[in-house]
Amino acid sequence: MRALLMTLTLSCCLLPSPGEAATLRCGSALASDGASKSDVLTKCGEPMSKDTRTETVSEKTKQKGQETDTTQERIVSKTIEEWTYNFGPRHFMQVVVFENGRLVDVRSAGYGR
């Protein structure tokens, strides 16, 4: 019984943990996954810098037909914006990534100035 309990405990520890949600803290306000650019601006103010680029990606969809399955491919354009917030020399700068106007990622950069 002990061996089974130990095996189950170790198995749970080895399972991958779910990914962290993108969250930006600005004072007491939080901007989380899916927040709009205007929501982040309201909570955090104007960023130190903004960079914008457009990416085109290919999306494949499989459709089931009556006799055969078909795969369709379409090209989709995404607008990616990266805003950098500088919270001072004792804090890491934060790079906020928007995809088509919605918050999708927050990364730490080096110390601010």
N, C-alpha and C positions, 0 to 999 in steps of 0.2 A: 504494500500500500504506500509506504514511504517513497519507494522508487517511482511509482506512478505519479505521485504528487510532485516529486522533484522534476520529473520529465515534463509534466504539464507546465510547471512554473518556468522552466528554462525555455520551453517552446514559446510561451507568451512573450518572453523577453526578446526572442529572436525575430518576432514578427515585425514587419516594417511599420513605422508609425505614420499616421496621416500627415501630409504636408502642412506647413504652417500657413495660415491665412495672411495675406498682405495687410498690414495695419501700420498707419502712421500716427504717432502721438504728437500733438501740437498743444503744449500746455496741458490742460485738462480735457481737451477735445480729441476724439479719435476718428480717423477716416479709415474705413475698412474696404475689403474686396467689393468691387462693384460700385463704389462711390463715384459720383460724377465729378468732373473738373470743377464745376461751380461749388460743389459741396466742399471739396478740398480747399479751394480758394477762400471760402467763408471761414473754415475752421483754422487754416494755417497761414493765410495771407499770401502775398505774392512771393514766388520762389526767387532764388538768386539767379537761376538761369533756366531757359526752356529750349529743348531741342526737339525737332519734329522730323520724322521721316515716313515714307510710305513703303510698305512691303507687299509684294504680291506672292501669294501662296496658292498651291494647287490643292483642291479638296476633291476627294473621291467619294462618291456615294454609290451604294449597291441597291439596285431596284429589282424586286422579284417580279418576273413576268409569269404569264400562264404556262409558257413552255420553257423559257430560258431566263436566267438571271442576267442583267446587264449592269455594267459599271459605267457611271458617268463621271466625267472630270470637268471641273470648272475652276477658273482662275478668280481668286478673290483678292481685293486690295484692302489692306489694313493700314490705318494711320496710327503710328506709334509716337507717343510724346513722352519725353523724359524731363521731369522737373527736378531741379536740385535745390534742396533746402539747406541753408547753412545756419545752424543753431548756436554757433560760437565756438571758441577754441577748446572748450572742455567737453564738447559733444561731437559725435560723428555726424558728418553731413548725411542727408538721406536723399536717395534718388528714387523718385516716385514715377512709376511707369504706367501710362494709360494706353489702352488699346481701344480704338474707336470711341474715345471719350470716357471710358470706364477704367477705374483703378484695377490693375491686375498684379502689380508687384511693387515691393518696397525693398530697396537694397541700401546697405550702409556703405558709405565711402569713407575717405580719410577724415581726420579731424578738421573741423572748421577753422575759420580765421577770425 
